[in-house]
Amino acid sequence: MSMTRIALAALMGLVAASAMAQDAPPYVGQWAVEGPDACRDGGNDDLKASFSTTAIEYYASTCRVVSSRRLSKSGNDAHRLKLACEGEGVKVSRDVTLIVLEKTGQRPDLMLQIDAATWATLTYQRCGQ
């Protein structure tokens, strides 16, 4: 394979990876309920959560994303997720809204998780910020 073809293949791979990263909703990543201290190694694992486009992993349970719908036509900040959750011997279906608040000089990246049935709200701070 010529160097030109290798370079072209590498460039195409970078472009594809970049496009996939841009398409990921803003809630994807590691978050913690009580801010950055919970993100540190040795912090309370009960307070950490990992969000992806296919699942949300909490300390003692995992929720599979059954469907996801962006709520805002002008932005990518709010999504409604239908979840199938399982943990500690219990299976439950849930609908949640995830809203990522833009990072500002006064505030780190925050995410609100609102339960559609109970309106219970959790506030997460992105880890690694």
C-alpha positions as CSV (number, residue, x, y, z in Angstrom):
1,M,0.0,0.0,0.0
2,S,1.4,3.4,-1.0
3,M,2.1,6.1,1.6
4,T,-0.6,8.2,-0.1
5,R,-3.2,5.5,0.4
6,I,-2.1,5.0,4.0
7,A,-2.3,8.7,4.7
8,L,-5.7,9.0,2.9
9,A,-7.1,6.0,5.0
10,A,-5.8,7.6,8.2
11,L,-7.4,10.9,7.3
12,M,-10.7,9.2,6.5
13,G,-10.6,7.5,9.9
14,L,-10.0,10.7,11.7
15,V,-12.8,12.4,9.8
16,A,-15.2,9.6,10.7
17,A,-14.2,9.6,14.3
18,S,-14.6,13.3,14.5
19,A,-18.1,13.1,12.9
20,M,-19.1,10.4,15.4
21,A,-17.9,12.5,18.3
22,Q,-19.8,15.6,17.1
23,D,-23.0,13.5,16.8
24,A,-22.8,12.3,20.4
25,P,-25.4,14.0,22.6
26,P,-23.9,16.3,25.3
27,Y,-25.0,14.0,28.1
28,V,-22.5,11.3,27.0
29,G,-19.7,10.9,29.6
30,Q,-18.9,10.5,33.2
31,W,-20.9,12.4,35.7
32,A,-21.2,12.6,39.5
33,V,-24.1,13.7,41.7
34,E,-22.1,15.8,44.2
35,G,-19.5,17.4,42.0
36,P,-15.9,16.8,41.2
37,D,-14.9,15.3,44.6
38,A,-17.1,12.2,43.8
39,C,-15.3,11.9,40.4
40,R,-11.9,11.3,42.0
41,D,-10.6,7.7,42.4
42,G,-11.5,6.5,45.8
43,G,-14.6,8.8,45.8
44,N,-18.0,7.5,46.6
45,D,-19.0,5.2,43.7
46,D,-22.6,5.5,44.7
47,L,-22.5,9.1,43.4
48,K,-21.0,8.3,39.9
49,A,-22.8,7.5,36.7
50,S,-21.6,6.8,33.2
51,F,-23.9,7.9,30.3
52,S,-23.7,6.7,26.8
53,T,-26.1,6.6,23.8
54,T,-26.9,3.0,24.6
55,A,-26.9,2.7,28.4
56,I,-26.6,4.5,31.8
57,E,-24.5,2.7,34.3
58,Y,-25.0,3.6,38.0
59,Y,-23.2,1.9,40.9
60,A,-25.8,-0.8,41.5
61,S,-27.9,-0.8,38.3
62,T,-27.8,-0.4,34.6
63,C,-30.4,1.2,32.3
64,R,-30.5,0.3,28.7
65,V,-31.6,3.2,26.4
66,V,-34.7,1.9,24.6
67,S,-35.2,5.2,22.7
68,S,-33.8,8.7,22.7
69,R,-35.4,11.8,21.3
70,R,-33.9,15.3,21.2
71,L,-36.4,17.8,22.6
72,S,-35.0,21.0,21.2
73,K,-35.2,21.8,17.5
74,S,-32.6,24.5,17.8
75,G,-30.1,22.8,20.1
76,N,-28.8,19.5,21.4
77,D,-29.1,20.1,25.1
78,A,-32.3,18.3,26.1
79,H,-33.1,14.7,25.4
80,R,-36.0,12.4,26.5
81,L,-34.9,8.8,27.1
82,K,-37.0,5.7,27.6
83,L,-35.0,3.3,29.8
84,A,-35.2,-0.4,30.7
85,C,-33.4,-0.6,34.1
86,E,-32.2,-3.5,36.1
87,G,-30.4,-3.7,39.4
88,E,-30.5,-5.4,42.7
89,G,-33.0,-7.9,41.4
90,V,-35.5,-5.3,40.2
91,K,-36.5,-4.5,36.7
92,V,-38.3,-1.2,35.8
93,S,-39.1,1.0,32.9
94,R,-38.4,4.7,33.2
95,D,-38.7,7.9,31.2
96,V,-36.2,10.6,32.0
97,T,-35.3,14.0,30.5
98,L,-31.6,14.9,30.5
99,I,-30.8,18.6,30.2
100,V,-27.2,19.7,29.9
101,L,-26.5,23.3,31.0
102,E,-23.7,25.0,29.2
103,K,-20.5,25.5,31.0
104,T,-19.9,29.2,31.9
105,G,-17.3,31.1,33.8
106,Q,-19.4,30.9,36.9
107,R,-20.5,27.2,36.6
108,P,-19.1,23.9,35.4
109,D,-21.0,21.6,33.0
110,L,-24.1,20.6,34.8
111,M,-26.8,18.1,33.8
112,L,-30.3,17.8,35.2
113,Q,-32.0,14.4,35.2
114,I,-35.8,14.7,35.6
115,D,-38.0,11.6,36.1
116,A,-41.0,12.0,33.9
117,A,-43.4,10.2,36.3
118,T,-42.4,11.7,39.6
119,W,-40.5,14.9,38.6
120,A,-37.7,13.8,40.9
121,T,-34.6,15.7,39.8
122,L,-30.9,14.9,40.2
123,T,-28.1,17.4,39.3
124,Y,-24.9,16.0,38.0
125,Q,-21.5,17.7,37.4
126,R,-19.3,16.3,34.5
127,C,-16.2,14.5,35.7
128,G,-12.9,15.6,34.5
129,Q,-13.6,19.4,34.4
